[in-house]
Amino acid sequence: MYIVLLSGGSGKRLWPLSNDLYSKQYIKLMNYDGETGAEKCSMLQRVFGQLKDAGLSKNTIVCASGAQEELIDSQLGGAAEVAVEPMRRDTFPAVMLSCAYLLSKKGAKEDDVAAFLPVDPYTSVEFFDSIKRLGDYVKNADNTIGLLGGAPTYPSTKYGYIVPEQSGMEPLAVKGFREKPDEAAAEELVKEGALWNCGVFCFKLGMAVEWLKKYGVTADYDALTADYEKLPKKSFDYEILEHWDKLAAVKFDGVWKDLGTWNTLTEEMREKSIGDVTWDDTCENSHAVNVLGIPMVIMGAKDMVIAASHDGILVADKHQSSYIKDCLVHISDESKYEERRFGTVKTIGSDEDDGVKSVIRRIKVLDGREMPYHRHLKHTETLTVLSGMGKLILEGVEVDLLAGSSVSIAAGKGHSLRAEGADLRCIEISIGDSCGDEVFEDE
């Protein structure tokens, strides 16, 4: 069985730590083992680690946008290939593109089963054993889509529901769905044996080949990438699931939660706060994340979430934080923090004085890594090394870099940085218009 992690969603729900480039699933707020003090990981890293524990990671790919490909490679260390969406067109096109990737790039066969799941569930490794069980059933069935439903622990209004037939035998025949009901309807659904919709579905890849024919496209990945706009901009649920007559569900009885909002995420944070945060003794049921490197003091907060980054500051009631997207319509998606294959880039300041633009960035190149060779057409740069050692490759000539050394790079000069022996940390000051003027050697 193949696994596809659908990781191309919007990043606004965990603003200001996330945006469309650095989405919620890449923020390192989670614990691998659920204990305090452990190294933080992202939702993507945690789910992929669980897939590895379940013996499923070798046949796992990620579907995401091209802008996220480098970030995924950095976080997973190249352990999973990426099916790159040429544009965002909802989950039906993403699922079809992933199927094409498996068939034409990974050597999968049409009778192989693929399971699709989001990257933001909070669950246990037994969840993935249930996916295996579901895949085994679909493998031996004809034209059947398998679903994984979580056993509700309370009548939630935040989740959709799978409504099964009342047979009681697995796999459960599915008679319908119910999206985020009100409280009274949720209570009735739970009484009737409905399951939380975990967003997991699986089917044989040959079924996707037939679905693609409807739109005059093939299951060749490169060809489908070029014809991507021919696929409808719809969710897989709306395009396929709601109209399919052979649906079956497997029930998962363990812990499962969708960590899609600040409210649900903070419920699983083992620490009250991350970063430099001081609380007074009147605060109750509140959480804070501070990545600014300056002190944060919180007094009298009750049922609140406070988050501060270089992209903005959020102060919200936990319940109200679920509706944050409505408040971000006029706020830029531009991120001041980027995670790259070679390390990280953080914008710490920008200004314009008398028409001259300047940007200050903090750059970290990991030991043994090298940034892509590139040039800037409209701005000059001055690099000052804060710590570590390495090389500046400037127009093909290598220059030693040590702590305290400084070098200027004129506009149009090809260059890159390489760390040797230790992580290389630098301050970069750009003078001039740096918007869209970066050209890589292979272009």
N, C-alpha and C positions, 0 to 999 in steps of 0.2 A: 504493500500500500504506500502511496505517496501522500505527503502532507504539504499543504500550501498555507502559509501564514499571510493573511490579507492585512497589509500594513500601510496602505496608502491613504488613510483617512485624514481628515482635517485635524489641526492641532489646537483649536481655539478653547476647548473646554478646560484645559489646565493653564490658561493664560494667567500670569505673564511668563511662566517658565516654558510654555510651548507656543508654537505658531505653525503655519502650514509647512515650513521647511523643517523645523525641529519639533515634530509632533509629540503628543503625550507619551506614546509608546517608547520613545527614546530617552526620556528623562530618567536619570538615575536616582530614584527615590525608594526603590524596593529593596528588600533583603532576600538573598538567595534562600536562606534557611529559616526566615521568619523571626530571627532573634536580633536583639539590639546589639550594636557594636560591630556587626558584620559589614563587609564591604558592600556598598550600595550598587545596585544594578538597575537596568531599565526593565520595563515590562517585556520588551522583546528578548532581552538576555535571559530573563527569568523563565519565560515560556520555552525558549529554545533549550535551556538547561534541563527543563522537565522532559522535553521531548527526547533529549539525549539519555536521561535516566530511564525512560520508557523504551529505549532502543529504536526510536523513530527518526532521529535527527539526520541520518545519512541520506534518507530519501525526502528531505524537507527542502522546499524552496520558499522564497519570500516574494510577494508581489507588491511593488511600490513604485513611486515615481522616480524618474532619473535623478532628481535633485536629492533624493534620499539614499541613492545607491552607495555612495561613498561612506555615509554615516552607518549604514547597515554593515558594510564590509568592515568598518572599524570596530563596531561593537561585537560582531560575531567572529572576527578574525578570519574572514573569508571562508567560514565553515558552511555557508549556505549560498547558493546561487540566487540571483535576483531576476525575476521576470519584470522588465521595466515597462511601465505604462507610458505611452507617448503623451498622454493627457489624462486628466481625471474625468472619468465618465461613469462613476458609480460601480456597484459590485458585479452586475452581470457582465459588462465588458471585461472587468478585471479577472473574473473567474474564467471566462473564455480564453483570454490571453494566457493565463496560467496553464490551462489545459493544452493549448498549442505549444507552449514552452516544454511541457513534460513530454509531449509526443514527438516533437521535432528536435529538441535539444538534449533531452535526458534519456531517450531511447525507450520510453514507456510504450506499452501496447494498448490497443483500444479496449481490451477486456480487463486492464488494470484498474484498480479503484483509487480514486484520489479523495482525500478529506480536506475540507476547507474550514479554517477557523480564524477568528480574530486574535490579535496579539495582546488584548488587554483583560483577559479573565484572571481572577485571583482564585486559584484552585490547587488541588493536590495532584501528585503524579498518578493517582488512581483514575483521575479524569481521562488521562490518555490511554489507560488500559480499556476504558469504556469505548473510546474511539476505535481501538483495535477490534473490539467485539462487534461494533457497528459495521466496520469495514468487512469483517468476515461474513456477516449476514448479506451485505450488499453484493459481495463477490459471488454468492450462490443464488442470487435472485435476478430476475429479468426486468430491465427498465425501471428499477426502483431507486428512489432517492432516500437515503437514510438520514435521520436527524438525531441529535443528542439533546435530551431535555433534562434539566436539573429538577430534582425534587424540591418544591417550594418549602421554605422554612417559615414563611409568613406571607400574607396576601399583598405582595408588592405591587405598587402602581408604576414602578420604574421599568419593569420588564415586559416583554411580549410573552405570550403563552402558546404552547402547543396543546391542542385539544385532541386527546386520543379517543378511540372507541373504548368501550367499557369491557374489553375482553380480559384484561389482567395478564395476558400472556405476552412475553417478549418474543420478537419485536412487536411493539404496539402499532396497530393500524391507526393512522392519523385522519381525523375527519375535518380538521380546520385549524385556524390560527386566530388569535385575538391580540391586537396590539395595545399595549399600555392602558389597561382598563382603569376605571375609577375604583375607589376602595370597595364599594359594595359588590361590583362585578368581579373584582379580584378575589374577594372572599368566596363567592359562589363558584368561581373557576377552581379554586383550591379544593373545595368540597367535592367537586366533580372529578378530581384526579388530574387536572391539567398540570402541565410541566412548564417551568421557565424555559424560554427559548434561548439556548446558549449560543446561538449563531453558528453552530457546527452542522455541516451537511456533507454528504459524500455520495458519489455515484461512479459508474464506470465511464472512462474517458470517451468511449465510443458514443455515448449519449451526447456529449458536447459536440462531437463531429456532426451529428445530425442537427443539433440546434443551430450550428453555424451555417449550415447549408441554406437555412431559411433566409439569411441575409446576403447570400451570394459570396461568402468568403470561405476560405479553407482553414484547416487546422495547422498550416505552416506558420511558425512564429513570426518570421521576418515578413511574410506577406500580410499577416494579420495586423502587424504593427503599422504597416503602410495603409491598411484599410480600416483602421480602428474606428474612424468616425462613422463607418457604416453600421456599427452596432448601436442599438438604442441606449440612451443614457438613462438606464433604469436599474433598480436593485435586482439582485438575483431572486429575492423573495417575490417581488411583483411580477417579474418576467416569466419565471418558471414555477416556483414552489406553489403559489396560490392557485395554479391551474393544473398541476400535475395530479394524476389520479392514483398513482402507486407510491405512497409515502409510508415510511415505517420509522418508528422512534425507539431508541433505547434510553432507559432511565438511568441517570446518575444520582446516587444517593448521598454523595459527599459534599464537601464545602465548595461552593461556586459563587462568584460575585463578579459583576462587570465593573471594572474600575474606570468608568468613563468620565467621572466628574470629581471635583475636589471633595465633595461630600462622601462619596463611596471610597475614594482613595485614602482619605484621612482615617477612615474606620479600620484600615489595615496597616497604618503607620505605627510601628512599635515604639517610636520616640514621639514625645510631645512636640519637638521642634528639631529642625535641621538647620545648622548654621549658627551664627552669633545672635542668640535670642535670650533675653532676660524677661522672666515672668514675675508679676507680683502675686501674692497669695490669694487674690480675689478672683483670679481667672478660673473658668470652668469649661470643660469639654471643648477646648480650643486647640488648634494646631497652627504651626507657623513654619515656613520655609524661607530662609534668607540666604541668598547666594551673592550678596553685594560685597561682603567682606567688611562691612561697617556694622556697628551695634544696632540692634533692634530691641526696643523696650515695649512690653505689652502690659497694660493695666486694665483690670476690670472686664476683660473679654469673656463672653459667655456664648458658647455654641458658634464660634467664629473660626474662619480660616483666613490667615494673613500670609501672603506670598510676595516676596520682593526680588526682582531681578533687574538687570540693566534694561530690559524691555518695558518695565512698568511695575506698578504696585497694586495688589489686590487686597481689599479689606471687605470681607463679606460674611454675612450670616451663612452657615453651612448649607441650610436648605436652599436659600436663595442663590447660592453659587452654581446650582445646576442650570440656571438660566443665563449664564454669563455671555453666551454667544450674542444675545440680543443687545448687549452693551458695547460690543466690539466692532460694530458696523463701520465706524469712521476711524478706527485705529489701525495703523500700518502693520502689515505682517512681517516687515523686515526684522530679521533676527540679529542681535548683537553677539550671539554666541554660536559658533559652528564647530562641529566635530568632524574632522577629516581623517583620511587614511593615515596621514603622517602625524597627526596630533590635534591640536585645537587652536582656534583663532577667536579672540574675544575683543570686541570693540569697546573701549573704555572712555572714549570721548570724541566728539566731532564739533567743528566750529567753522564759521565763515567770517572773515574780517577783511573789509575793503575789497570784497569780491574774490578773495583767495580762500579756497577751501582747505581744511586740514582734518585729518583723521588719525587718532592714536589707537593702536591695537596691541594686544598682548598675545604673542605667538609662542606655542610650545611644540617643538618637534621631538617626538619620542626617540629614544636611543636606537640607532640602527635604521631609522626611517629617513626618507627624503621627500620633500615636497615636489610636485611636478615642475619641470622647467618651464618658465613662463616669462612674459615681459608685460610692462604697463606702458600704454601709449601716451597717456596724458598727465601722469603725475610722477614725481620723484619720491624716493623713499630713503629714510635714514634708519638703520638698524643699530640698536645698542644691545649687547649681550648682557643679560642679568646673571645667568648662571649656566653651567654646563660647558660643553665644547663641541666643536664640529667644523664644518666647512661651508663657506659661501662659494658656490660655483657661479662665476660672473663672466659671461661671454666665453665659456669654456675653460676659464682659468680658475683654479682652486685657491681660495684664500682661507687661512686658518682663523677660526673664531674662538676666543676665550672670554671669560667673564670680564667685563669692563671695556672690551673692544667695541669700536663703532665704525660703521662704513656707510657711505652714501651710494645709492644706485640711481642713475639718471634714467629719465623716461626713455623707453625703447630698448633698454639693455636687458638681454636675456639672463635669467638667474634662477637659482634655487638654493635651498638650505638643506644640509644633511647633519644629523646629530651623530657623534661618534664618542662612545665611552660613557655618555650620560645624556639625560634629556637636555635639550637646548632650549633655553627660555630667553626670549628677546622682547624688546619694545620696538615697535615699528611706527614711525611717524611719516605719514604721507602728505605731501604738499601738492595740491592741484586737484582736478576733477577725477576722482577714482571710480566714478559710476560707470560700470560696463566697459572698462578699458583693459581688462585682463585678457591676454591672448596666450594660449598654451602652444608649446612647440609643435604638437601634432596637428594643429589647425593651420 
